[in-house]
Amino acid sequence: FSRHGLVAENAGYHDVQGLVMENLPRSEPLFNEYHALIVKVAKERCKRRRPLCTGCPLEEFLPNSP
């Protein structure tokens, strides 16, 4: 989320959780689905030292994307 400029680089879990909860309809199944997708992308793409941004499903939302 910080690479996309949505939260500060030092934002914690609860900061991100608040952002998501404030911007999605109140729905536990929807929150659960988003959580699972966020975890999947983070594990597969958002490496701390060498992120795999090229080909990421969120690549087009990066601030410096073409």
Backbone as XML, in Angstrom:
<?xml version="1.0"?>
<chain id="A" units="angstrom">
  <residue number="1" name="PHE">
    <atom name="N" x="0.819" y="-1.187" z="0.000"/>
    <atom name="CA" x="0.000" y="0.000" z="0.000"/>
    <atom name="C" x="0.866" y="1.255" z="0.000"/>
  </residue>
  <residue number="2" name="SER">
    <atom name="N" x="2.022" y="1.187" z="0.636"/>
    <atom name="CA" x="2.890" y="2.367" z="0.645"/>
    <atom name="C" x="3.486" y="2.621" z="-0.728"/>
  </residue>
  <residue number="3" name="ARG">
    <atom name="N" x="3.815" y="1.575" z="-1.473"/>
    <atom name="CA" x="4.359" y="1.768" z="-2.823"/>
    <atom name="C" x="3.348" y="2.435" z="-3.752"/>
  </residue>
  <residue number="4" name="HIS">
    <atom name="N" x="2.101" y="2.313" z="-3.413"/>
    <atom name="CA" x="1.035" y="2.915" z="-4.215"/>
    <atom name="C" x="0.627" y="4.283" z="-3.680"/>
  </residue>
  <residue number="5" name="GLY">
    <atom name="N" x="1.299" y="4.721" z="-2.621"/>
    <atom name="CA" x="1.032" y="6.033" z="-2.058"/>
    <atom name="C" x="-0.258" y="6.123" z="-1.257"/>
  </residue>
  <residue number="6" name="LEU">
    <atom name="N" x="-0.751" y="4.976" z="-0.808"/>
    <atom name="CA" x="-2.013" y="4.962" z="-0.062"/>
    <atom name="C" x="-1.815" y="5.103" z="1.442"/>
  </residue>
  <residue number="7" name="VAL">
    <atom name="N" x="-0.663" y="4.671" z="1.931"/>
    <atom name="CA" x="-0.327" y="4.804" z="3.352"/>
    <atom name="C" x="1.155" y="5.154" z="3.461"/>
  </residue>
  <residue number="8" name="ALA">
    <atom name="N" x="1.552" y="5.647" z="4.613"/>
    <atom name="CA" x="2.962" y="5.946" z="4.850"/>
    <atom name="C" x="3.775" y="4.655" z="4.856"/>
  </residue>
  <residue number="9" name="GLU">
    <atom name="N" x="5.051" y="4.765" z="4.540"/>
    <atom name="CA" x="5.918" y="3.581" z="4.487"/>
    <atom name="C" x="5.976" y="2.853" z="5.828"/>
  </residue>
  <residue number="10" name="ASN">
    <atom name="N" x="5.845" y="3.592" z="6.908"/>
    <atom name="CA" x="5.915" y="2.969" z="8.243"/>
    <atom name="C" x="4.530" y="2.623" z="8.805"/>
  </residue>
  <residue number="11" name="ALA">
    <atom name="N" x="3.501" y="2.632" z="7.963"/>
    <atom name="CA" x="2.140" y="2.308" z="8.420"/>
    <atom name="C" x="2.081" y="0.870" z="8.921"/>
  </residue>
  <residue number="12" name="GLY">
    <atom name="N" x="1.300" y="0.676" z="9.957"/>
    <atom name="CA" x="1.137" y="-0.653" z="10.517"/>
    <atom name="C" x="-0.116" y="-1.340" z="9.990"/>
  </residue>
  <residue number="13" name="TYR">
    <atom name="N" x="-0.299" y="-2.564" z="10.438"/>
    <atom name="CA" x="-1.437" y="-3.378" z="10.013"/>
    <atom name="C" x="-2.757" y="-2.646" z="10.239"/>
  </residue>
  <residue number="14" name="HIS">
    <atom name="N" x="-2.914" y="-2.040" z="11.408"/>
    <atom name="CA" x="-4.183" y="-1.385" z="11.743"/>
    <atom name="C" x="-4.431" y="-0.133" z="10.899"/>
  </residue>
  <residue number="15" name="ASP">
    <atom name="N" x="-3.367" y="0.517" z="10.469"/>
    <atom name="CA" x="-3.519" y="1.664" z="9.571"/>
    <atom name="C" x="-4.097" y="1.211" z="8.229"/>
  </residue>
  <residue number="16" name="VAL">
    <atom name="N" x="-3.542" y="0.134" z="7.711"/>
    <atom name="CA" x="-4.011" y="-0.401" z="6.429"/>
    <atom name="C" x="-5.424" y="-0.957" z="6.585"/>
  </residue>
  <residue number="17" name="GLN">
    <atom name="N" x="-5.667" y="-1.648" z="7.670"/>
    <atom name="CA" x="-6.996" y="-2.193" z="7.935"/>
    <atom name="C" x="-8.032" y="-1.068" z="7.971"/>
  </residue>
  <residue number="18" name="GLY">
    <atom name="N" x="-7.716" y="0.021" z="8.626"/>
    <atom name="CA" x="-8.629" y="1.156" z="8.694"/>
    <atom name="C" x="-8.910" y="1.731" z="7.318"/>
  </residue>
  <residue number="19" name="LEU">
    <atom name="N" x="-7.882" y="1.855" z="6.495"/>
    <atom name="CA" x="-8.045" y="2.365" z="5.137"/>
    <atom name="C" x="-9.012" y="1.490" z="4.344"/>
  </residue>
  <residue number="20" name="VAL">
    <atom name="N" x="-8.816" y="0.197" z="4.426"/>
    <atom name="CA" x="-9.671" y="-0.737" z="3.687"/>
    <atom name="C" x="-11.106" y="-0.675" z="4.215"/>
  </residue>
  <residue number="21" name="MET">
    <atom name="N" x="-11.256" y="-0.718" z="5.513"/>
    <atom name="CA" x="-12.603" y="-0.728" z="6.098"/>
    <atom name="C" x="-13.370" y="0.562" z="5.814"/>
  </residue>
  <residue number="22" name="GLU">
    <atom name="N" x="-12.656" y="1.678" z="5.722"/>
    <atom name="CA" x="-13.299" y="2.958" z="5.442"/>
    <atom name="C" x="-13.735" y="3.094" z="3.981"/>
  </residue>
  <residue number="23" name="ASN">
    <atom name="N" x="-13.165" y="2.266" z="3.106"/>
    <atom name="CA" x="-13.411" y="2.431" z="1.677"/>
    <atom name="C" x="-14.135" y="1.278" z="1.008"/>
  </residue>
  <residue number="24" name="LEU">
    <atom name="N" x="-14.541" y="0.299" z="1.775"/>
    <atom name="CA" x="-15.318" y="-0.819" z="1.235"/>
    <atom name="C" x="-16.661" y="-0.889" z="1.947"/>
  </residue>
  <residue number="25" name="PRO">
    <atom name="N" x="-17.662" y="-1.422" z="1.258"/>
    <atom name="CA" x="-18.940" y="-1.646" z="1.945"/>
    <atom name="C" x="-18.731" y="-2.604" z="3.115"/>
  </residue>
  <residue number="26" name="ARG">
    <atom name="N" x="-19.501" y="-2.423" z="4.163"/>
    <atom name="CA" x="-19.397" y="-3.290" z="5.343"/>
    <atom name="C" x="-19.896" y="-4.690" z="4.983"/>
  </residue>
  <residue number="27" name="SER">
    <atom name="N" x="-18.947" y="-5.591" z="4.795"/>
    <atom name="CA" x="-19.273" y="-6.966" z="4.426"/>
    <atom name="C" x="-18.123" y="-7.871" z="4.846"/>
  </residue>
  <residue number="28" name="GLU">
    <atom name="N" x="-18.385" y="-8.734" z="5.804"/>
    <atom name="CA" x="-17.330" y="-9.622" z="6.276"/>
    <atom name="C" x="-16.777" y="-10.502" z="5.162"/>
  </residue>
  <residue number="29" name="PRO">
    <atom name="N" x="-17.628" y="-11.111" z="4.316"/>
    <atom name="CA" x="-17.066" y="-11.911" z="3.215"/>
    <atom name="C" x="-16.191" y="-11.080" z="2.274"/>
  </residue>
  <residue number="30" name="LEU">
    <atom name="N" x="-16.589" y="-9.841" z="2.006"/>
    <atom name="CA" x="-15.790" y="-8.973" z="1.146"/>
    <atom name="C" x="-14.454" y="-8.644" z="1.809"/>
  </residue>
  <residue number="31" name="PHE">
    <atom name="N" x="-14.468" y="-8.295" z="3.088"/>
    <atom name="CA" x="-13.226" y="-8.022" z="3.813"/>
    <atom name="C" x="-12.315" y="-9.249" z="3.787"/>
  </residue>
  <residue number="32" name="ASN">
    <atom name="N" x="-12.882" y="-10.418" z="4.021"/>
    <atom name="CA" x="-12.091" y="-11.652" z="4.021"/>
    <atom name="C" x="-11.454" y="-11.904" z="2.655"/>
  </residue>
  <residue number="33" name="GLU">
    <atom name="N" x="-12.203" y="-11.670" z="1.595"/>
    <atom name="CA" x="-11.687" y="-11.864" z="0.241"/>
    <atom name="C" x="-10.558" y="-10.880" z="-0.046"/>
  </residue>
  <residue number="34" name="TYR">
    <atom name="N" x="-10.761" y="-9.610" z="0.293"/>
    <atom name="CA" x="-9.712" y="-8.611" z="0.090"/>
    <atom name="C" x="-8.469" y="-8.975" z="0.888"/>
  </residue>
  <residue number="35" name="HIS">
    <atom name="N" x="-8.650" y="-9.384" z="2.117"/>
    <atom name="CA" x="-7.512" y="-9.759" z="2.959"/>
    <atom name="C" x="-6.724" y="-10.889" z="2.312"/>
  </residue>
  <residue number="36" name="ALA">
    <atom name="N" x="-7.417" y="-11.912" z="1.846"/>
    <atom name="CA" x="-6.746" y="-13.042" z="1.208"/>
    <atom name="C" x="-5.991" y="-12.603" z="-0.051"/>
  </residue>
  <residue number="37" name="LEU">
    <atom name="N" x="-6.592" y="-11.735" z="-0.847"/>
    <atom name="CA" x="-5.941" y="-11.260" z="-2.069"/>
    <atom name="C" x="-4.731" y="-10.383" z="-1.761"/>
  </residue>
  <residue number="38" name="ILE">
    <atom name="N" x="-4.855" y="-9.540" z="-0.762"/>
    <atom name="CA" x="-3.735" y="-8.681" z="-0.367"/>
    <atom name="C" x="-2.566" y="-9.532" z="0.123"/>
  </residue>
  <residue number="39" name="VAL">
    <atom name="N" x="-2.845" y="-10.523" z="0.942"/>
    <atom name="CA" x="-1.792" y="-11.404" z="1.452"/>
    <atom name="C" x="-1.131" y="-12.147" z="0.298"/>
  </residue>
  <residue number="40" name="LYS">
    <atom name="N" x="-1.920" y="-12.645" z="-0.643"/>
    <atom name="CA" x="-1.376" y="-13.383" z="-1.794"/>
    <atom name="C" x="-0.443" y="-12.502" z="-2.619"/>
  </residue>
  <residue number="41" name="VAL">
    <atom name="N" x="-0.888" y="-11.299" z="-2.964"/>
    <atom name="CA" x="-0.045" y="-10.396" z="-3.757"/>
    <atom name="C" x="1.209" y="-10.020" z="-2.973"/>
  </residue>
  <residue number="42" name="ALA">
    <atom name="N" x="1.053" y="-9.756" z="-1.697"/>
    <atom name="CA" x="2.210" y="-9.381" z="-0.875"/>
    <atom name="C" x="3.246" y="-10.501" z="-0.843"/>
  </residue>
  <residue number="43" name="LYS">
    <atom name="N" x="2.816" y="-11.732" z="-0.659"/>
    <atom name="CA" x="3.743" y="-12.868" z="-0.594"/>
    <atom name="C" x="4.422" y="-13.121" z="-1.937"/>
  </residue>
  <residue number="44" name="GLU">
    <atom name="N" x="3.661" y="-12.988" z="-3.023"/>
    <atom name="CA" x="4.195" y="-13.329" z="-4.339"/>
    <atom name="C" x="4.942" y="-12.181" z="-5.012"/>
  </residue>
  <residue number="45" name="ARG">
    <atom name="N" x="4.569" y="-10.939" z="-4.731"/>
    <atom name="CA" x="5.088" y="-9.809" z="-5.498"/>
    <atom name="C" x="5.815" y="-8.746" z="-4.695"/>
  </residue>
  <residue number="46" name="CYS">
    <atom name="N" x="5.324" y="-8.423" z="-3.529"/>
    <atom name="CA" x="5.813" y="-7.250" z="-2.793"/>
    <atom name="C" x="6.979" y="-7.596" z="-1.882"/>
  </residue>
  <residue number="47" name="LYS">
    <atom name="N" x="8.023" y="-8.080" z="-2.485"/>
    <atom name="CA" x="9.222" y="-8.421" z="-1.713"/>
    <atom name="C" x="9.846" y="-7.134" z="-1.180"/>
  </residue>
  <residue number="48" name="ARG">
    <atom name="N" x="10.348" y="-7.190" z="0.025"/>
    <atom name="CA" x="10.908" y="-6.002" z="0.668"/>
    <atom name="C" x="12.098" y="-5.443" z="-0.117"/>
  </residue>
  <residue number="49" name="ARG">
    <atom name="N" x="13.024" y="-6.298" z="-0.490"/>
    <atom name="CA" x="14.250" y="-5.822" z="-1.146"/>
    <atom name="C" x="14.136" y="-5.766" z="-2.666"/>
  </residue>
  <residue number="50" name="ARG">
    <atom name="N" x="13.448" y="-6.722" z="-3.260"/>
    <atom name="CA" x="13.349" y="-6.775" z="-4.720"/>
    <atom name="C" x="11.917" y="-7.068" z="-5.134"/>
  </residue>
  <residue number="51" name="PRO">
    <atom name="N" x="11.058" y="-6.061" z="-5.093"/>
    <atom name="CA" x="9.659" y="-6.292" z="-5.458"/>
    <atom name="C" x="9.528" y="-6.698" z="-6.925"/>
  </residue>
  <residue number="52" name="LEU">
    <atom name="N" x="8.547" y="-7.513" z="-7.209"/>
    <atom name="CA" x="8.283" y="-7.992" z="-8.564"/>
    <atom name="C" x="7.098" y="-7.220" z="-9.130"/>
  </residue>
  <residue number="53" name="CYS">
    <atom name="N" x="7.320" y="-5.948" z="-9.410"/>
    <atom name="CA" x="6.232" y="-5.070" z="-9.852"/>
    <atom name="C" x="5.799" y="-5.357" z="-11.288"/>
  </residue>
  <residue number="54" name="THR">
    <atom name="N" x="6.755" y="-5.706" z="-12.154"/>
    <atom name="CA" x="6.419" y="-5.975" z="-13.549"/>
    <atom name="C" x="5.537" y="-7.218" z="-13.620"/>
  </residue>
  <residue number="55" name="GLY">
    <atom name="N" x="4.355" y="-7.057" z="-14.186"/>
    <atom name="CA" x="3.414" y="-8.165" z="-14.305"/>
    <atom name="C" x="2.465" y="-8.305" z="-13.135"/>
  </residue>
  <residue number="56" name="CYS">
    <atom name="N" x="2.655" y="-7.496" z="-12.110"/>
    <atom name="CA" x="1.768" y="-7.538" z="-10.948"/>
    <atom name="C" x="0.378" y="-7.055" z="-11.362"/>
  </residue>
  <residue number="57" name="PRO">
    <atom name="N" x="-0.681" y="-7.648" z="-10.818"/>
    <atom name="CA" x="-2.030" y="-7.190" z="-11.161"/>
    <atom name="C" x="-2.299" y="-5.750" z="-10.700"/>
  </residue>
  <residue number="58" name="LEU">
    <atom name="N" x="-1.462" y="-5.211" z="-9.821"/>
    <atom name="CA" x="-1.632" y="-3.838" z="-9.342"/>
    <atom name="C" x="-0.616" y="-2.873" z="-9.967"/>
  </residue>
  <residue number="59" name="GLU">
    <atom name="N" x="0.164" y="-3.350" z="-10.920"/>
    <atom name="CA" x="1.227" y="-2.536" z="-11.522"/>
    <atom name="C" x="0.706" y="-1.219" z="-12.088"/>
  </residue>
  <residue number="60" name="GLU">
    <atom name="N" x="-0.424" y="-1.245" z="-12.747"/>
    <atom name="CA" x="-0.940" y="-0.030" z="-13.377"/>
    <atom name="C" x="-1.302" y="1.056" z="-12.356"/>
  </residue>
  <residue number="61" name="PHE">
    <atom name="N" x="-1.424" y="0.686" z="-11.093"/>
    <atom name="CA" x="-1.770" y="1.647" z="-10.056"/>
    <atom name="C" x="-0.563" y="2.235" z="-9.344"/>
  </residue>
  <residue number="62" name="LEU">
    <atom name="N" x="0.650" y="1.818" z="-9.731"/>
    <atom name="CA" x="1.848" y="2.403" z="-9.158"/>
    <atom name="C" x="2.000" y="3.838" z="-9.622"/>
  </residue>
  <residue number="63" name="PRO">
    <atom name="N" x="2.504" y="4.722" z="-8.769"/>
    <atom name="CA" x="2.618" y="6.141" z="-9.130"/>
    <atom name="C" x="3.446" y="6.390" z="-10.384"/>
  </residue>
  <residue number="64" name="ASN">
    <atom name="N" x="4.463" y="5.574" z="-10.655"/>
    <atom name="CA" x="5.346" y="5.790" z="-11.798"/>
    <atom name="C" x="5.034" y="4.891" z="-12.980"/>
  </residue>
  <residue number="65" name="SER">
    <atom name="N" x="3.863" y="4.271" z="-13.010"/>
    <atom name="CA" x="3.556" y="3.370" z="-14.129"/>
    <atom name="C" x="3.206" y="4.195" z="-15.369"/>
  </residue>
  <residue number="66" name="PRO">
    <atom name="N" x="3.517" y="3.633" z="-16.545"/>
    <atom name="CA" x="3.248" y="4.375" z="-17.798"/>
    <atom name="C" x="1.784" y="4.575" z="-18.088"/>
  </residue>
</chain>
